[in-house]
Amino acid sequence: MSNQSYVARREAAVSRGVSAGLPIYVERAENSEIWDVEGNRFIDFGSGIAVLNTGHRHPKVMEAVKAQLDRFTHTCAMVTPYESYVELAEKLNALVPGPTPKKTAFFTSGAEAVENAVKIARASTGRPGVVAFSGGFHGRTLLTMGLTGKVVPYKVGFGPFPAEIFHVPFPNAYRGISEAESLKALENLFKSDVDPARVAAIIIEPVQGEGGFNIASPAFLQSLRAVCDTHGIVMIVDEIQTGFARTGKIFAVEHAGIEPDLVTMAKSLAGGFPLSAVTGKAHLMDAPVPGGLGGTYGGNPLATTAALAVIEAIEEEKLCERAVAIGERIADRFRAMGQRNSLPVVGDVRNLGAMVAMELVTDRETKEPAADLTKALVAKAAEKGLILLSCGTYANVIRVLVPLTASDALIDEGLDIIERSLEELVAA
C-alpha cells in the first residue's frame, strides 16, 4: 500500500476534526527513526508530541510489557488492584519535589489528569475558581478547553465553556510581556474579576508546550508559589509535556526549587503507552471521597509496568544529563543559523534542556510571525526525511522534541535537514 492510498481511506473514514499533520503512514519505528509503508526512513524530532523521551520501543520498556502481557492486561485497578499500580505511585511520590508526603492517582490521558487535579483542588478548598495562562494548553475536554489559552483550533465552535475560569498573560519577553506585568495582571484579576478567596487553583506549565515553548523563570514560579501561599490557592504544575527528563530534570519545576501542590503528568511517563497521573500533597489528594477519582482504564497494568521501566531507563542512562547536552547542541545550531544574513527569519531561539524552540518571523524588527513559512518548513523537512512539529499562539514556532536516546549523529542529520530546508524556502 502507498501513503496516498491510506490518505484517501482516512478522508473517507475519519472525522475531519482529527487532523493529520503529514501524509506519512508508519510501518515500524525504532529509537529515533520511523519507516513508512513505502519503506521511506524518517528521523523523528517529534516523539509523538513528547511521548517518547526514551525513544520508540525502548528495550527495557518492551521487555517489561511483554512479560506483563503473559500475566494479565486489564482488571480495573478500582475493582481488583495490582502491584505495579502501587509501586509506580510510590516511585512518583518520591520523585515529585518537596518534603510534604505525597499520594498519586492514575488516569489515561493528560486532559484527564488536569480535570482530576482541578477536582482535587476544588474538593480540598471548597472553592470553584481556576486561573490559567494565555497560550497554555491543558487538553481538549470541556473543562480543559476552558483552561487552554489558545482559540484556534482548540475552542472554535465548542463553547460555551465552564464558568469560574480566568486567564492572565504568560510572561513572554520576546513578545513584550514581562514577569512583572504578568504578576500585576494576576493582582488586577483578583481586584476586578474574582475574589482570591474563591479561587481553588492556579495551573501553569513551567514551559508552555503548544503555546510556543515559552519558559517560566525560577523567579516567576517562586512568585506564583508565594501568591498561592498568601491566598490558600492550590498550585497545579502541568508537567505533561515537560516531565520525565525533557528539560534536564525529571520535572521542570525542579529548576525553580519550589514544591508544587499538585503535579499533572502523562506523555513520556509510560514510553508510548496511555497513562497519566496526578501526584500531590497527601492531604490534598485525600480530599475527594472514595470513588470520586478513578477511571476504567486508569493505571492500566501494561502502562504502569511500562512506566516503571521508563523511570529505570531514565536513571540508568542518565537521560536528564543527556537532555542538557542535546538542548545545548540544538539551540547552539539554531542560534548560529540566526546569526547568518541569509536566514533573517530566525527571530528567537529558546530552550530549557532538550525542549528547544526556534521562532520564525517575516521581519526581525517588527517580529511579525511567519506562520506560512513555519508550515512550509515542516512540509519541506518531511520531504527530506525529518518529522518536525510546529506550535505557538501565532503558529510560527518550530519545536524540537527528539528522543533523549538519539545519537549526536542522528540529531546533526536532522539539524542539517532543517537548515537546508529553511535556506531553500528563504531563497525562494
N, C-alpha and C positions, 0 to 999 in steps of 0.2 A: 504493500500500500504506500501511496505517496502522502506527503504532508497535505497537499492540496485536496486530496480526496477526503481526508478527515475534516478539513475546514468546511467543506460542503455539508458533510454529515452533521457537524456540530451546529452549523447555522440552522439546519432543519430541526434539530432535536433539543437544543439547549436554549434556555432563556437568554434573550438579548441582554438582560441586566447583569449576567455573569460575563464579565469581559475576558478577553484573551489577548495578552499583550503582543505575543509573537505567534506566527503560524508554524510553530515547531511542535511536533508530536513525539514525545520521548519514548524511546525503546528501552534504554538502560542508562544507568549512571554509576559512577564510582568516584569517591572522594570529591574532587572539584571539577569533574568533567561529566558531560552528558552526551549521549549519542541519540539521534532521532531515528525515525522509522526508515529513513532513506540512507542511514549509515553515516550522516554528517556528524562531525565532532564539534562540541561547543565547550568553551571554558565557562564555568558558572560563577559569575560575580554577583548573583542574587540570592543564592542559598534558599530558594523557595520563600523569599521575603524573610530572611533572617532566621529560618528554621534549622539550618544545618551548619551551625558553628563547628560541629565535629565532622562535617562532610557527609556526602552521600554514603550510606551503607558502611558506617564505621564498623570494623571487625568486632570490636568489643560489644557494640550495640546489637549487631546481627547475631552473635553467639548467644547473648542473653535472651533475646526474643525467641530464637529458635528453641532454646531449652524450655522457655515458658509455654510455647505452643504445644509441646508434648505433655504439659501438665493440665492446663485449662486456659481458656481465652476470655471467659466472662462469667461472673456470678452476680454482679452488682454488689459493690462494697457496702451498700446500706442494708443488704439482706444477709449475705454470708461473706464477711470480710476476709482478708488475706494479708500475709506478712509484708509483701512489697509495698502496699499502701502505707502501712505503719512505718516501715523502715525509711521510705522516702520522706515522709513527714518529719521524722527525726532528723534526717540529713538537712532538709531545708530550714528547720527550726534553728539548727546550728549555724547555717551559712548566712542567713539574713542578719545584717549587722545590728548591734545594740545589746545591752546587758539584760533587758527585760525578757522574762520567759516567753517563749513563742509557742503557737499552735498553727496547724495548717489544715486546709480543706482543699480537695481536688475537684476539678471540673474538666470540661472538654476543650473549650475554645477560650481565646483571650477575652472576647466580649463577655463570656460567662464569668470569667474571673473578675472583671471590672464590675459587672452587675452585682455580683455577690459581695464584693468589697464595699459597695455603696449600701447594700442591705445590712452588712455588719456594722458599718458606721452609723446608720440610722437606728439600728436596734440598740446600740451601745450608748448613743447620745439622746435618743428620743427627739431628734431634730430632723427636719426634712431637706434642708438646702444643701446643694453641692456646687462648689466653684471649680471651674476648669479653665483652660487657657486657649486663646485663639491659636489656630494652627495645630492644635493637638488632635490626635486620633486615638479613639478608645474602643471602636467597634462599630458594627452595623445593626445591632438590635435597637429597639426603640429608645431605651434609656441611653445606650452608648452613642447612638447617633446624636442625641441631645447634648451629650458631653463633648462630642467631636466638634472641633472648631474649624471645619472646612466644609463649605456648602456643596460644591461640585466635585465629584459626582455623588457624595455620600448622603446628602439630605434632600436632593431635588425630588419633589413630588411625594415625599414620605411623611410630611407633617400632618397634624400638629404633634409637637414633641412634649415630653413630660414637663410639668411645671417645676418651679423651685431649682432651676439650673441656671447658673450665671457664668459669664465669661469675662476674663480680663486679658490684656495683651501679654504675650510671652516675650521676654527680653530678646531682642534681635539687633545687635549693634550694627550689622551691615545694613539693615533696613531702618535704622534710626530710632529704635526703641530701647532705651536704656533700662537697666535693672531698677534704678530709682523711679523711673516713670511707671514701670510695671507694678512696683510695690505701692506707688501712690494711687494707681488705678484701683488696686485692691482696697486700699483705705477708703477711697471715694465710693466704691461699691458698697462698703459697709455703712456709709453715711447716707447714700441716696437710694439704694435698691433693696438691701436685705440687712436686717439686724444680725451681726455675727453670732448672737445667741441662738439664731435659728439655723445656723449652718452646721451640718453634720460633718462635712468633709471638704477638703481641698485635694484635688487629684492633679498630678503633674508627671510628665515624662522627663527624666533627667536630661535626655537628649530626644528632641522630637523626631519621630520616625517619618511618618507621612508628611509632617509639616516642613521638612527640609533639613533635618539633622542640625537643628538649632540647639545649642548647648546651654543648659542652665549652669552657671558657675557655682562652685562651692559656696561662695558668699551669698548668692541668691537663695540657694536651697537652705542655707543656715538661717537666713532672714525669714523664709517661709516657715521653717520649723518654729521659730520664735513667735510668729503670728499665730500659728496653730496652738502653741502652748498658752499664749495670752488669753485666747478666746475659747479654749477647750474644744478645739476642732480637730478631727481625725485627719492626719496627713497620710494620704494614699500615694505611694510612689509606683507608677506604672512602669515596670521593667520588662514588659512583654517583648519589646524589640532590643532593649539594651542589655538584657540579662545574659548570664552564663558565658562570661569571659569576653564578650564582644568589645567592651570598652577598656579592657586591661584589668578589670576587677570582675569577680563573679557578678556583682551588681554595681551599676554605675553610681548609685547613691553613695557607695563607699568612698568615692573621691571627695565627697563633701564632709565626711566624718560625722554624720548625724544618724540618729536612729529613727527610721520611719515608723509610723503606727501600723500600717498595713502595706504589703508589697504584692502586686499582681504580677504573675509570670505565665508564660506559655511558650510558643515558638521553639527556641532551641533547648527548652527544658528536656524534651524527650527524643531528640535526634531524628525527627521526622514522623513520630507517632503523635496522634492528637491527645494533648494533655495540657491542662492549665492548673494554676494553683493560686490561692491566697494564703500568704503566711503573715502573721502579725502577732501583736502583743496578746498573750493568752487571755487576759481579762476582756479584751475586745472580741476576740474570736469566739469566746464562750457566751456572748450576749444573746445571739439568736436561740430560740427554743429548740429542743431536739426535733429533728425533721425539718427545720427551717432552711437548712442548707443541704445540698446534695444534687443528684442527677443520676439517671440510669447508667450512663457510661463514664461518669466522673471517676477518675482514678482507675481506669481500665487496667487489668493486670499486665497486659502486653506493654502498655505505655509506661506504667510505673517501673516495670522491670527495665525498660529501655532507659528511663531517666536515671536510674541508679548507675547504669553503665556509662551514661554521658558524664555524670559527675566524676566517676573514676577516671575516665579518659581525660577530662579537663585537668585533673590533678596530676595524673601520671605524665602527661605530655606537656605540662606547663603551658597550657593554652592562654592563660592570662598574660604571661610574658611574651608569648608569640603574638598576641593581639597588638601589643605595643609596637613590636618590631614591624609587623605588617602595616599598621597605621602610619608609621613614620615613612615607610617605603613608598606607599601610595600617595600620601599627602605631599611628600617632597617632590615626587614626579609631577603631580598636578600643579604645584607652585612653580616648578621650573617651566611647565607649559605656559603658565600665566604670565611669565616674565618675557615671553617671546613676542616680538612685534607682530608676527604672523598669526598670533592667536589672541587678538584683543577681546575675545568674547568670554574669557575666563574672568569672572568678576570677583569671586571669593572662593577660598578653599578652607574647610574647617574639618576637624576630626577630634574625636575622643577615642583613643585606642584605634581599633580597626573598624570604626564606624566613621566613614570618610565621605565627604560631600564636595562636589565642585558645582558652584552656581554659575550658570551661563546667562550672559546679558548681551543686549544689542549694542550698548554703549556703557563704558566703564564710568563715565561721569554721571550720567543720569540713572544708571543701574536699571535700565529698562529690561524686564525679564525677557529672555529669549526662549519662549515655550516651544515654538515651532522648531528651532534648532535643536533643542533638547530631545524632542520626539524623533527628529531625523537622525540624531546621533545614536539613539537606542536601536533604530532600524538598521542603520549602516553597520553598527557593531555586530549585530546579529548576522548580517550578510557575510561578515568576515569571521564568524565563529565565536562570538562573545555574547553571553546573555548579560544584559545590563538593565538596571532599574532606574526610573526617574521618580521624583517626588517633589514636594514643595507646594506651598499655598498658590504660587503662580505657575506651577508645573514646569519649572525651569532649573531643577536641581538634579544632577546625576549623583546617585548614591551607590557606594560600593559596600557589599556585604559578603565578600568572598569567604569561603570556609576557612577557619583558622588552621586547618590541617593542610592547606595548599602550600606547595613549594614556592620558593622565591622565583624559580624559572617560570613556573606557570603564571604567577602574578605578573611578572615582567612581560610575558607574552600577551596577557590581557591588556596591560597598560599600553603596549605598543599598538594594539588594535584601536584603543580609544584615541590615542594621539594621531594615528594615521587617518582614522575616520573623521576626526574633528578638522584636521588640516584640509581634507578633501571637501568637506562641507563649507568651510570658510572660504576656500579658494573659489568655490562655485558660486 
